[in-house]
Amino acid sequence: MENDQLLSNARWEILRSVSTGKTSATELAKNTKNSLPNISQQLKLLEAYDLVEYIKDQKKGQGKPRQIYQLKREICHITYARHGLADKRLFNPDGYHIMLLNILFLPSLQDHAYIIKHLAQNDELTQQCALAFLKSNETEIELLQVTENIEYIRNKYSNTFVDHNGKTRKIIAWSHTPKEITDGLARKEPYFEALMHNPIPFHDPKTVIEKLKKKL
């Protein structure tokens, strides 16, 4: 099956839904406004292509367990055209691809090059930190850095400057250990509640930031 067919219409809507969390075929039918038989057929196809999987959800006191579907692996489908090349590609992204794609899907196109350049110039950040985007304006970009090597990272990377196309923007990084954030949220400190209100992780291979967000 061609990539366009595999990721079109109902199948794409299913992938969008399961990417947000575990869900049943009945819930998928409701969310995508499709019939249950059609959703079941599409799920079988996506299972055959190893894109989704199901687990049995047995809740206490209930009878037959439900089949709950979830995304099985990360995929990327890119369409790109330039002078001399026009191509489409479906592939499984690795850690670097995932970080790059997460950055490219951040809200402002103006931020992408600065963040990518910042990380390329300071590659130890991706080795020692989970990273998330907080907010930006014309002159500054604010990031969250979660690390156990807090003193070194905080002292070296709290404020840096990145030049791109003749313009300089300041990268302001708020650095904390997971424990600092956990304790701050437990105390309901406004600073930590604001910090974890809506960070957008772009490098979080161990889902540290995602887990911290759930503590809010």
TORPA-4810 file (N, C-alpha, C, O; in nm, 3 decimals):
<nodes>
NODE_1_0.084_-0.120_0.000_0.000_0.000_0.000_0.087_0.125_0.000_0.186_0.132_0.073_M
NODE_2_0.050_0.225_-0.083_0.126_0.349_-0.088_0.109_0.428_0.042_0.009_0.415_0.112_E
NODE_3_0.211_0.510_0.073_0.208_0.589_0.197_0.085_0.676_0.206_0.023_0.686_0.312_N
NODE_4_0.048_0.740_0.095_-0.067_0.831_0.097_-0.195_0.756_0.133_-0.280_0.810_0.204_D
NODE_5_-0.208_0.633_0.084_-0.327_0.554_0.114_-0.327_0.507_0.259_-0.432_0.506_0.325_Q
NODE_6_-0.210_0.468_0.308_-0.200_0.418_0.445_-0.237_0.525_0.547_-0.297_0.494_0.650_L
NODE_7_-0.200_0.650_0.519_-0.219_0.757_0.617_-0.329_0.854_0.577_-0.325_0.971_0.615_L
NODE_8_-0.426_0.809_0.500_-0.531_0.900_0.454_-0.661_0.878_0.529_-0.685_0.772_0.588_S
NODE_9_-0.744_0.979_0.526_-0.882_0.974_0.573_-0.898_0.912_0.711_-0.836_0.958_0.807_N
NODE_10_-0.979_0.806_0.721_-1.013_0.749_0.851_-0.890_0.697_0.924_-0.882_0.708_1.047_A
NODE_11_-0.793_0.641_0.852_-0.675_0.585_0.918_-0.593_0.695_0.983_-0.538_0.677_1.092_R
NODE_12_-0.584_0.809_0.918_-0.510_0.921_0.976_-0.582_0.974_1.100_-0.517_1.007_1.200_W
NODE_13_-0.714_0.982_1.096_-0.790_1.028_1.213_-0.775_0.931_1.330_-0.771_0.973_1.446_E
NODE_14_-0.767_0.802_1.300_-0.744_0.704_1.405_-0.608_0.726_1.469_-0.596_0.726_1.592_I
NODE_15_-0.506_0.744_1.388_-0.371_0.768_1.441_-0.367_0.895_1.525_-0.302_0.899_1.629_L
NODE_16_-0.436_0.999_1.480_-0.442_1.123_1.558_-0.504_1.098_1.695_-0.456_1.150_1.795_R
NODE_17_-0.610_1.018_1.699_-0.678_0.992_1.825_-0.595_0.906_1.919_-0.583_0.938_2.037_S
NODE_18_-0.537_0.798_1.868_-0.461_0.709_1.956_-0.330_0.773_2.001_-0.274_0.732_2.103_V
NODE_19_-0.282_0.871_1.927_-0.158_0.938_1.969_-0.178_1.021_2.096_-0.082_1.052_2.165_S
NODE_20_-0.304_1.056_2.127_-0.331_1.136_2.247_-0.355_1.050_2.370_-0.363_1.102_2.481_T
NODE_21_-0.366_0.918_2.352_-0.386_0.831_2.466_-0.458_0.703_2.427_-0.509_0.691_2.316_G
NODE_22_-0.462_0.609_2.519_-0.526_0.480_2.494_-0.677_0.499_2.480_-0.739_0.575_2.554_K
NODE_23_-0.735_0.428_2.382_-0.877_0.445_2.357_-0.935_0.318_2.295_-0.861_0.237_2.239_T
NODE_24_-1.066_0.301_2.305_-1.132_0.181_2.251_-1.183_0.208_2.110_-1.189_0.323_2.065_S
NODE_25_-1.221_0.101_2.040_-1.275_0.115_1.906_-1.405_0.196_1.908_-1.430_0.277_1.818_A
NODE_26_-1.486_0.174_2.010_-1.612_0.250_2.022_-1.585_0.399_2.038_-1.650_0.482_1.974_T
NODE_27_-1.488_0.433_2.122_-1.452_0.574_2.142_-1.394_0.633_2.014_-1.420_0.749_1.982_E
NODE_28_-1.314_0.554_1.941_-1.258_0.601_1.814_-1.367_0.628_1.713_-1.362_0.727_1.639_L
NODE_29_-1.467_0.541_1.708_-1.579_0.561_1.615_-1.652_0.691_1.645_-1.689_0.765_1.555_A
NODE_30_-1.672_0.717_1.773_-1.740_0.840_1.814_-1.654_0.964_1.783_-1.705_1.063_1.732_K
NODE_31_-1.524_0.956_1.816_-1.436_1.072_1.796_-1.415_1.105_1.649_-1.402_1.222_1.613_N
NODE_32_-1.412_1.003_1.564_-1.385_1.025_1.422_-1.512_1.029_1.337_-1.506_1.047_1.216_T
NODE_33_-1.631_1.011_1.405_-1.760_1.013_1.335_-1.766_0.907_1.224_-1.813_0.934_1.113_K
NODE_34_-1.716_0.788_1.256_-1.721_0.675_1.165_-1.798_0.561_1.229_-1.817_0.559_1.351_N
NODE_35_-1.843_0.467_1.148_-1.914_0.351_1.201_-1.814_0.258_1.271_-1.696_0.256_1.237_S
NODE_36_-1.863_0.182_1.367_-1.778_0.088_1.439_-1.720_-0.019_1.347_-1.602_-0.051_1.360_L
NODE_37_-1.798_-0.077_1.253_-1.739_-0.176_1.162_-1.624_-0.119_1.077_-1.524_-0.186_1.054_P
NODE_38_-1.640_0.006_1.032_-1.535_0.069_0.952_-1.410_0.093_1.036_-1.298_0.068_0.990_N
NODE_39_-1.429_0.141_1.158_-1.315_0.165_1.247_-1.242_0.034_1.277_-1.119_0.029_1.276_I
NODE_40_-1.318_-0.072_1.303_-1.257_-0.203_1.332_-1.174_-0.252_1.213_-1.066_-0.308_1.231_S
NODE_41_-1.226_-0.231_1.092_-1.153_-0.272_0.972_-1.023_-0.193_0.957_-0.918_-0.249_0.925_Q
NODE_42_-1.032_-0.061_0.980_-0.912_0.023_0.968_-0.809_-0.010_1.077_-0.688_-0.006_1.051_Q
NODE_43_-0.856_-0.042_1.196_-0.765_-0.080_1.305_-0.688_-0.207_1.271_-0.569_-0.218_1.299_L
NODE_44_-0.758_-0.304_1.210_-0.690_-0.427_1.171_-0.579_-0.399_1.068_-0.472_-0.459_1.073_K
NODE_45_-0.607_-0.307_0.977_-0.506_-0.272_0.877_-0.386_-0.203_0.944_-0.271_-0.234_0.913_L
NODE_46_-0.414_-0.109_1.035_-0.306_-0.039_1.104_-0.226_-0.134_1.193_-0.106_-0.117_1.211_L
NODE_47_-0.294_-0.234_1.249_-0.222_-0.336_1.326_-0.130_-0.416_1.234_-0.017_-0.447_1.270_E
NODE_48_-0.179_-0.450_1.117_-0.099_-0.529_1.022_0.028_-0.453_0.980_0.131_-0.515_0.954_A
NODE_49_0.018_-0.321_0.975_0.135_-0.239_0.940_0.216_-0.198_1.064_0.308_-0.118_1.056_Y
NODE_50_0.179_-0.256_1.179_0.256_-0.238_1.302_0.254_-0.094_1.352_0.350_-0.048_1.414_D
NODE_51_0.144_-0.023_1.326_0.134_0.116_1.368_0.055_0.133_1.497_0.083_0.224_1.575_L
NODE_52_-0.041_0.046_1.521_-0.116_0.049_1.646_-0.118_-0.091_1.706_-0.094_-0.189_1.636_V
NODE_53_-0.145_-0.098_1.835_-0.158_-0.226_1.904_-0.268_-0.215_2.006_-0.309_-0.105_2.043_E
NODE_54_-0.316_-0.329_2.053_-0.420_-0.324_2.155_-0.378_-0.401_2.278_-0.300_-0.496_2.272_Y
NODE_55_-0.432_-0.357_2.390_-0.413_-0.426_2.516_-0.551_-0.450_2.576_-0.646_-0.379_2.543_I
NODE_56_-0.562_-0.550_2.662_-0.691_-0.578_2.725_-0.702_-0.499_2.855_-0.613_-0.504_2.940_K
NODE_57_-0.811_-0.425_2.868_-0.836_-0.340_2.984_-0.941_-0.407_3.073_-1.061_-0.400_3.045_D
NODE_58_-0.895_-0.471_3.178_-0.987_-0.539_3.270_-1.006_-0.454_3.395_-0.918_-0.447_3.480_Q
NODE_59_-1.122_-0.389_3.404_-1.151_-0.307_3.521_-1.220_-0.393_3.628_-1.299_-0.482_3.597_K
NODE_60_-1.187_-0.363_3.752_-1.239_-0.440_3.864_-1.391_-0.437_3.866_-1.453_-0.332_3.853_K
NODE_61_-1.451_-0.557_3.882_-1.596_-0.565_3.892_-1.666_-0.572_3.759_-1.789_-0.581_3.755_G
NODE_62_-1.590_-0.569_3.648_-1.652_-0.574_3.516_-1.630_-0.713_3.455_-1.547_-0.790_3.503_Q
NODE_63_-1.704_-0.742_3.351_-1.696_-0.873_3.286_-1.583_-0.880_3.185_-1.465_-0.874_3.219_G
NODE_64_-1.623_-0.894_3.060_-1.526_-0.912_2.952_-1.438_-0.788_2.938_-1.490_-0.676_2.932_K
NODE_65_-1.304_-0.805_2.931_-1.216_-0.688_2.918_-1.232_-0.619_2.783_-1.259_-0.684_2.682_P
NODE_66_-1.214_-0.487_2.782_-1.219_-0.411_2.658_-1.085_-0.419_2.587_-0.981_-0.440_2.649_R
NODE_67_-1.088_-0.403_2.455_-0.965_-0.389_2.379_-0.935_-0.240_2.367_-1.012_-0.164_2.308_Q
NODE_68_-0.821_-0.199_2.423_-0.779_-0.060_2.422_-0.663_-0.045_2.325_-0.563_-0.117_2.333_I
NODE_69_-0.677_0.050_2.234_-0.575_0.068_2.130_-0.481_0.183_2.167_-0.521_0.281_2.230_Y
NODE_70_-0.355_0.168_2.125_-0.256_0.272_2.146_-0.157_0.273_2.029_-0.144_0.175_1.956_Q
NODE_71_-0.089_0.385_2.014_0.013_0.396_1.909_0.130_0.304_1.944_0.179_0.307_2.057_L
NODE_72_0.174_0.223_1.849_0.280_0.126_1.877_0.420_0.184_1.854_0.513_0.151_1.927_K
NODE_73_0.434_0.268_1.754_0.565_0.325_1.725_0.549_0.462_1.663_0.442_0.497_1.612_R
NODE_74_0.654_0.540_1.667_0.651_0.673_1.608_0.682_0.662_1.459_0.771_0.588_1.417_E
NODE_75_0.608_0.736_1.381_0.631_0.738_1.237_0.635_0.882_1.188_0.583_0.973_1.253_I
NODE_76_0.698_0.901_1.075_0.703_1.034_1.013_0.676_1.019_0.864_0.735_0.934_0.798_C
NODE_77_0.588_1.102_0.813_0.558_1.104_0.670_0.587_1.245_0.620_0.515_1.340_0.654_H
NODE_78_0.691_1.259_0.540_0.736_1.390_0.493_0.712_1.404_0.343_0.742_1.314_0.265_I
NODE_79_0.658_1.519_0.305_0.650_1.559_0.164_0.738_1.681_0.145_0.723_1.780_0.217_T
NODE_80_0.831_1.675_0.049_0.927_1.784_0.032_0.949_1.809_-0.117_0.968_1.716_-0.195_Y
NODE_81_0.945_1.935_-0.154_0.970_1.972_-0.293_1.063_2.093_-0.299_1.042_2.192_-0.229_A
NODE_82_1.164_2.084_-0.381_1.255_2.194_-0.409_1.302_2.180_-0.552_1.268_2.083_-0.619_R
NODE_83_1.379_2.276_-0.599_1.431_2.268_-0.735_1.519_2.143_-0.749_1.620_2.130_-0.678_H
NODE_84_1.483_2.057_-0.836_1.561_1.936_-0.859_1.519_1.816_-0.778_1.574_1.708_-0.796_G
NODE_85_1.421_1.832_-0.688_1.378_1.719_-0.605_1.235_1.739_-0.559_1.198_1.848_-0.513_L
NODE_86_1.155_1.635_-0.571_1.021_1.631_-0.512_0.999_1.487_-0.468_1.001_1.395_-0.551_A
NODE_87_0.978_1.467_-0.340_0.971_1.330_-0.290_0.884_1.323_-0.165_0.858_1.424_-0.099_D
NODE_88_0.840_1.201_-0.135_0.766_1.172_-0.013_0.834_1.055_0.056_0.885_0.964_-0.011_K
NODE_89_0.835_1.056_0.188_0.903_0.949_0.259_0.831_0.918_0.390_0.794_1.008_0.465_R
NODE_90_0.811_0.790_0.414_0.756_0.741_0.540_0.866_0.664_0.611_0.922_0.570_0.554_L
NODE_91_0.896_0.702_0.735_1.005_0.634_0.804_0.984_0.637_0.955_0.900_0.712_1.005_F
NODE_92_1.060_0.555_1.025_1.058_0.552_1.171_1.167_0.646_1.222_1.285_0.618_1.202_N
NODE_93_1.132_0.757_1.285_1.234_0.852_1.329_1.314_0.800_1.448_1.260_0.733_1.536_P
NODE_94_1.444_0.831_1.449_1.526_0.797_1.565_1.525_0.917_1.662_1.450_1.012_1.642_D
NODE_95_1.609_0.910_1.766_1.607_1.015_1.868_1.634_1.154_1.813_1.567_1.250_1.851_G
NODE_96_1.731_1.165_1.722_1.762_1.296_1.664_1.648_1.347_1.578_1.611_1.464_1.586_Y
NODE_97_1.590_1.258_1.495_1.477_1.298_1.411_1.361_1.347_1.497_1.296_1.447_1.466_H
NODE_98_1.334_1.274_1.606_1.222_1.309_1.693_1.240_1.448_1.752_1.147_1.528_1.754_I
NODE_99_1.361_1.477_1.800_1.387_1.609_1.855_1.370_1.717_1.748_1.306_1.820_1.772_M
NODE_100_1.425_1.693_1.630_1.415_1.790_1.522_1.270_1.813_1.481_1.229_1.927_1.459_L
NODE_101_1.193_1.706_1.470_1.052_1.719_1.433_0.974_1.794_1.540_0.890_1.878_1.508_L
NODE_102_1.001_1.763_1.667_0.934_1.835_1.775_0.961_1.984_1.769_0.871_2.065_1.792_N
NODE_103_1.085_2.021_1.738_1.120_2.163_1.726_1.047_2.226_1.607_0.994_2.337_1.617_I
NODE_104_1.043_2.155_1.495_0.978_2.209_1.375_0.828_2.226_1.392_0.765_2.304_1.320_L
NODE_105_0.769_2.154_1.489_0.626_2.169_1.516_0.597_2.262_1.633_0.483_2.270_1.678_F
NODE_106_0.698_2.333_1.683_0.673_2.437_1.783_0.592_2.550_1.720_0.595_2.567_1.598_L
NODE_107_0.519_2.627_1.801_0.422_2.723_1.746_0.479_2.824_1.647_0.417_2.850_1.544_P
NODE_108_0.594_2.883_1.677_0.645_2.992_1.594_0.756_2.946_1.501_0.857_2.891_1.547_S
NODE_109_0.739_2.967_1.372_0.842_2.932_1.276_0.971_3.009_1.301_1.080_2.961_1.268_L
NODE_110_0.960_3.128_1.359_1.078_3.211_1.382_1.171_3.153_1.487_1.289_3.189_1.492_Q
NODE_111_1.120_3.064_1.572_1.202_3.009_1.680_1.287_2.890_1.637_1.390_2.862_1.699_D
NODE_112_1.247_2.821_1.533_1.307_2.691_1.501_1.458_2.699_1.481_1.533_2.624_1.544_H
NODE_113_1.502_2.788_1.395_1.644_2.794_1.362_1.728_2.829_1.484_1.838_2.776_1.500_A
NODE_114_1.679_2.916_1.569_1.756_2.957_1.687_1.772_2.840_1.786_1.880_2.820_1.841_Y
NODE_115_1.665_2.766_1.806_1.674_2.653_1.899_1.764_2.543_1.843_1.846_2.487_1.916_I
NODE_116_1.749_2.512_1.716_1.833_2.410_1.653_1.980_2.451_1.659_2.067_2.370_1.690_I
NODE_117_2.008_2.577_1.628_2.146_2.624_1.631_2.201_2.623_1.774_2.317_2.587_1.795_K
NODE_118_2.119_2.662_1.870_2.158_2.660_2.011_2.198_2.519_2.055_2.299_2.503_2.123_H
NODE_119_2.121_2.420_2.017_2.151_2.282_2.056_2.271_2.227_1.980_2.349_2.150_2.036_L
NODE_120_2.286_2.267_1.854_2.401_2.221_1.776_2.532_2.274_1.835_2.634_2.206_1.833_A
NODE_121_2.527_2.396_1.887_2.647_2.456_1.945_2.674_2.406_2.087_2.785_2.421_2.137_Q
NODE_122_2.574_2.348_2.150_2.587_2.302_2.290_2.527_2.162_2.303_2.426_2.142_2.371_N
NODE_123_2.590_2.065_2.237_2.529_1.933_2.228_2.523_1.859_2.362_2.450_1.761_2.373_D
NODE_124_2.598_1.905_2.463_2.589_1.838_2.593_2.453_1.860_2.658_2.414_1.784_2.748_E
NODE_125_2.379_1.961_2.615_2.246_1.983_2.669_2.155_1.864_2.643_2.079_1.823_2.730_L
NODE_126_2.163_1.808_2.522_2.077_1.695_2.489_2.124_1.567_2.559_2.047_1.472_2.572_T
NODE_127_2.249_1.565_2.604_2.300_1.448_2.675_2.264_1.453_2.823_2.252_1.348_2.887_Q
NODE_128_2.248_1.573_2.879_2.230_1.586_3.023_2.093_1.640_3.066_2.062_1.643_3.185_Q
NODE_129_2.011_1.682_2.969_1.885_1.748_3.005_1.767_1.693_2.927_1.780_1.649_2.813_C
NODE_130_1.651_1.699_2.990_1.524_1.695_2.919_1.488_1.840_2.891_1.503_1.925_2.978_A
NODE_131_1.440_1.868_2.771_1.424_2.007_2.726_1.282_2.033_2.678_1.219_1.948_2.614_L
NODE_132_1.232_2.153_2.710_1.098_2.192_2.666_1.095_2.340_2.632_1.170_2.419_2.689_A
NODE_133_1.008_2.375_2.541_0.983_2.515_2.503_0.878_2.573_2.597_0.779_2.507_2.628_F
NODE_134_0.901_2.696_2.643_0.805_2.764_2.730_0.732_2.876_2.656_0.610_2.872_2.644_L
NODE_135_0.806_2.976_2.608_0.745_3.086_2.536_0.853_3.165_2.465_0.972_3.142_2.486_K
NODE_136_0.811_3.259_2.381_0.909_3.341_2.308_0.847_3.474_2.268_0.725_3.491_2.266_S
NODE_137_0.934_3.567_2.238_0.894_3.694_2.177_0.998_3.730_2.072_1.078_3.645_2.033_N
NODE_138_0.999_3.852_2.027_1.088_3.891_1.918_1.236_3.884_1.955_1.321_3.867_1.867_E
NODE_139_1.268_3.897_2.083_1.408_3.903_2.124_1.453_3.787_2.212_1.573_3.767_2.231_T
NODE_140_1.357_3.709_2.269_1.393_3.605_2.364_1.315_3.476_2.341_1.203_3.477_2.291_E
NODE_141_1.379_3.367_2.377_1.314_3.236_2.378_1.339_3.174_2.515_1.453_3.170_2.562_I
NODE_142_1.233_3.128_2.580_1.247_3.069_2.713_1.230_2.917_2.704_1.135_2.866_2.644_E
NODE_143_1.326_2.846_2.765_1.326_2.700_2.765_1.327_2.647_2.908_1.368_2.717_3.001_L
NODE_144_1.282_2.525_2.925_1.293_2.452_3.051_1.398_2.344_3.034_1.395_2.268_2.937_L
NODE_145_1.492_2.336_3.129_1.595_2.233_3.129_1.584_2.152_3.259_1.601_2.208_3.367_Q
NODE_146_1.555_2.025_3.248_1.543_1.939_3.366_1.664_1.845_3.367_1.685_1.768_3.273_V
NODE_147_1.742_1.853_3.473_1.868_1.780_3.477_1.906_1.747_3.621_1.865_1.816_3.714_T
NODE_148_1.985_1.642_3.638_2.042_1.611_3.769_2.172_1.687_3.791_2.213_1.709_3.905_E
NODE_149_2.237_1.728_3.682_2.364_1.802_3.691_2.334_1.951_3.700_2.375_2.030_3.614_N
NODE_150_2.262_1.989_3.804_2.197_2.120_3.807_2.294_2.237_3.816_2.277_2.336_3.745_I
NODE_151_2.395_2.228_3.900_2.485_2.343_3.919_2.559_2.376_3.790_2.568_2.492_3.750_E
NODE_152_2.612_2.274_3.725_2.687_2.296_3.601_2.596_2.354_3.492_2.631_2.454_3.429_Y
NODE_153_2.482_2.291_3.471_2.390_2.336_3.366_2.338_2.475_3.396_2.330_2.559_3.307_I
NODE_154_2.302_2.500_3.520_2.247_2.631_3.557_2.350_2.741_3.539_2.318_2.849_3.489_R
NODE_155_2.471_2.715_3.579_2.576_2.817_3.569_2.616_2.845_3.424_2.648_2.958_3.389_N
NODE_156_2.615_2.743_3.341_2.664_2.759_3.204_2.556_2.800_3.104_2.584_2.869_3.007_K
NODE_157_2.430_2.756_3.129_2.330_2.769_3.024_2.204_2.845_3.065_2.100_2.830_3.000_Y
NODE_158_2.211_2.926_3.169_2.092_3.003_3.206_2.060_3.110_3.104_1.943_3.133_3.072_S
NODE_159_2.163_3.176_3.051_2.143_3.281_2.952_2.250_3.268_2.844_2.370_3.280_2.871_N
NODE_160_2.206_3.244_2.723_2.297_3.238_2.609_2.238_3.319_2.495_2.120_3.355_2.497_T
NODE_161_2.321_3.347_2.396_2.277_3.428_2.281_2.306_3.352_2.152_2.411_3.290_2.138_F
NODE_162_2.211_3.358_2.060_2.225_3.288_1.932_2.206_3.387_1.819_2.109_3.463_1.816_V
NODE_163_2.299_3.386_1.726_2.291_3.471_1.607_2.241_3.390_1.488_2.285_3.277_1.465_D
NODE_164_2.148_3.449_1.413_2.097_3.383_1.294_2.048_3.488_1.195_1.965_3.572_1.228_H
NODE_165_2.101_3.482_1.075_2.064_3.575_0.968_2.074_3.721_1.012_1.987_3.803_0.981_N
NODE_166_2.182_3.752_1.086_2.207_3.889_1.128_2.127_3.936_1.247_2.135_4.054_1.284_G
NODE_167_2.051_3.848_1.310_1.972_3.885_1.426_2.012_3.801_1.546_2.037_3.681_1.533_K
NODE_168_2.020_3.864_1.663_2.056_3.794_1.786_1.936_3.782_1.878_1.863_3.879_1.901_T
NODE_169_1.915_3.661_1.930_1.808_3.640_2.026_1.866_3.572_2.150_1.959_3.492_2.142_R
NODE_170_1.810_3.606_2.264_1.856_3.552_2.392_1.778_3.425_2.426_1.656_3.421_2.418_K
NODE_171_1.852_3.321_2.464_1.791_3.197_2.511_1.795_3.199_2.664_1.902_3.189_2.724_I
NODE_172_1.679_3.212_2.726_1.668_3.209_2.873_1.624_3.068_2.913_1.519_3.021_2.870_I
NODE_173_1.705_3.002_2.994_1.675_2.865_3.034_1.651_2.856_3.184_1.733_2.901_3.264_A
NODE_174_1.537_2.799_3.221_1.504_2.774_3.360_1.542_2.630_3.390_1.483_2.537_3.336_W
NODE_175_1.641_2.612_3.478_1.698_2.480_3.504_1.660_2.430_3.643_1.674_2.502_3.742_S
NODE_176_1.612_2.305_3.648_1.573_2.245_3.776_1.596_2.095_3.771_1.598_2.035_3.664_H
NODE_177_1.611_2.035_3.889_1.610_1.890_3.899_1.465_1.843_3.904_1.376_1.922_3.937_T
NODE_178_1.439_1.716_3.872_1.302_1.666_3.886_1.249_1.682_4.028_1.131_1.711_4.048_P
NODE_179_1.336_1.664_4.128_1.293_1.676_4.267_1.252_1.819_4.300_1.154_1.841_4.371_K
NODE_180_1.328_1.916_4.251_1.292_2.056_4.277_1.152_2.087_4.224_1.072_2.153_4.291_E
NODE_181_1.123_2.038_4.105_0.991_2.064_4.045_0.883_1.988_4.120_0.776_2.043_4.149_I
NODE_182_0.909_1.862_4.152_0.812_1.781_4.225_0.778_1.844_4.360_0.661_1.856_4.397_T
NODE_183_0.882_1.884_4.434_0.860_1.945_4.565_0.788_2.079_4.553_0.701_2.111_4.634_D
NODE_184_0.826_2.158_4.453_0.761_2.287_4.433_0.613_2.273_4.400_0.531_2.350_4.448_G
NODE_185_0.579_2.174_4.317_0.438_2.150_4.284_0.362_2.099_4.405_0.246_2.135_4.426_L
NODE_186_0.428_2.015_4.486_0.363_1.963_4.607_0.330_2.076_4.705_0.230_2.070_4.776_A
NODE_187_0.415_2.179_4.707_0.392_2.295_4.794_0.299_2.397_4.730_0.264_2.498_4.790_R
NODE_188_0.259_2.369_4.606_0.172_2.458_4.528_0.234_2.598_4.511_0.165_2.699_4.519_K
NODE_189_0.363_2.600_4.488_0.431_2.727_4.465_0.393_2.781_4.327_0.404_2.709_4.227_E
NODE_190_0.348_2.907_4.319_0.305_2.963_4.190_0.411_2.956_4.081_0.378_2.932_3.965_P
NODE_191_0.538_2.975_4.118_0.645_2.971_4.017_0.647_2.836_3.946_0.648_2.831_3.824_Y
NODE_192_0.647_2.726_4.023_0.654_2.594_3.963_0.524_2.557_3.892_0.527_2.489_3.790_F
NODE_193_0.411_2.602_3.944_0.284_2.576_3.877_0.281_2.646_3.742_0.232_2.590_3.643_E
NODE_194_0.331_2.768_3.736_0.337_2.841_3.609_0.437_2.774_3.514_0.412_2.764_3.394_A
NODE_195_0.550_2.730_3.569_0.655_2.667_3.488_0.603_2.541_3.420_0.636_2.513_3.305_L
NODE_196_0.520_2.464_3.492_0.472_2.337_3.439_0.331_2.345_3.379_0.269_2.243_3.350_M
NODE_197_0.282_2.467_3.362_0.146_2.482_3.310_0.134_2.431_3.167_0.039_2.359_3.135_H
NODE_198_0.229_2.466_3.082_0.219_2.422_2.943_0.354_2.415_2.873_0.370_2.470_2.765_N
NODE_199_0.453_2.347_2.933_0.580_2.330_2.860_0.559_2.235_2.742_0.481_2.141_2.752_P
NODE_200_0.628_2.260_2.632_0.618_2.173_2.515_0.751_2.098_2.502_0.848_2.154_2.452_I
NODE_201_0.756_1.973_2.546_0.883_1.898_2.538_0.925_1.876_2.393_0.844_1.840_2.308_P
NODE_202_1.053_1.899_2.365_1.105_1.865_2.233_1.222_1.767_2.242_1.262_1.709_2.141_F
NODE_203_1.278_1.750_2.362_1.379_1.645_2.385_1.353_1.587_2.523_1.397_1.642_2.625_H
NODE_204_1.282_1.477_2.525_1.241_1.417_2.653_1.237_1.265_2.638_1.132_1.203_2.655_D
NODE_205_1.353_1.204_2.606_1.354_1.061_2.573_1.308_0.971_2.687_1.259_0.861_2.661_P
NODE_206_1.323_1.013_2.812_1.280_0.933_2.926_1.146_0.983_2.983_1.106_0.944_3.093_K
NODE_207_1.079_1.069_2.910_0.949_1.128_2.945_0.950_1.192_3.085_0.850_1.187_3.157_T
NODE_208_1.062_1.251_3.122_1.074_1.317_3.253_0.977_1.433_3.264_0.904_1.444_3.363_V
NODE_209_0.976_1.519_3.163_0.890_1.638_3.168_0.742_1.599_3.159_0.658_1.658_3.226_I
NODE_210_0.712_1.501_3.076_0.573_1.455_3.065_0.523_1.403_3.199_0.409_1.429_3.237_E
NODE_211_0.606_1.331_3.271_0.566_1.278_3.402_0.549_1.391_3.503_0.458_1.388_3.586_K
NODE_212_0.637_1.491_3.497_0.626_1.605_3.588_0.499_1.685_3.561_0.437_1.735_3.655_L
NODE_213_0.461_1.698_3.435_0.340_1.772_3.400_0.217_1.710_3.465_0.122_1.782_3.500_K
NODE_214_0.217_1.580_3.482_0.101_1.511_3.539_0.090_1.536_3.689_-0.014_1.507_3.748_K
NODE_215_0.194_1.588_3.750_0.190_1.618_3.893_0.122_1.751_3.923_0.091_1.781_4.038_K
NODE_216_0.100_1.831_3.819_0.039_1.963_3.838_-0.107_1.948_3.880_-0.176_2.048_3.901_L
</nodes>
